[in-house]
Amino acid sequence: MMESLTLTCSICESEVDLEGEGGITGNFGICPVAFCVWCYASILDMVSQGCLRCQEDEDPTIRQKQFDYLKETTNA
């Protein structure tokens, strides 16, 4: 009988249950990482907040607002 590998979340150090709850494993460069479902969801949320394309889906005028802001701050 094969023993199951216990994974630990690289952020919160809780157990990662890939088959039961979800989560993800992979590598940051050569460093192996694992994220529980909660930390993985938080990472995706954080990335979408910084993603211009994701923000455009919610507000199509976001690029113009950012351009206007940069124009104002650089010409001040």
N, C-alpha and C positions, 0 to 999 in steps of 0.2 A: 504494500500500500504506500502511495506517495504522500509525503507530508506537504501541507500547503504553506506557502511562503507568507510570513506576516510582514506587511508593509507598514511603515510609519510615515505620517504626513510630514513633509519637510518644513512646514510652517508651524502647525499647532501641536505636532507630535502625537496626534490621535491615530488610532488604527485606521488604515485604508482598506476598505472592503470593496474591491473592484467589481466583483460579481453581484454582491448584495445591494450596496448603496450607490456605487459608482465611484467616480474619482478618475485619476489619470496618473500614469507613470511615464517617464521619459528621461531626457538628458538636457541639462543646460551646459552646452559644450561637452566636456567629458565628465561632468558631475551628474550622477544619477539622482533623480528627484521623484517624489511621489506626492500627490495632493489629494486630500480627502474631498468629498463632494462639496463641502461647505467652503473650503479654501479655494477650490477650483472655481466655483461659482463667483466667489469674490474677486478672483484674478480676472475672470472674463468681464465682470462688471467694471472693474477699474480700467481695463484696456478699452472698453467701449466708451467710457467717459472721456478718454483722451484721443479717441479716433474721430478725425474730422468727417470721414465718410459715414460713420455711425450717427454722429450728431446731425448731419445733413438729412438723414432719414426722419429725424424728429423735427428739425427746423431747417427748411430749405434755404433760409437767408443767413445761415451761420457764417459762411465764407465771407459774405459782404460785411457782416458785422465785425469779423476779425480783421478784415482789410481796413475798414474805417477806423478801428481802434489803433491799429499799427500806424496808420497815416497820422492820426491825431497825436500819438505819443512820440513819433519821430520828428514831427514838425513843431513840436512845442518849444 
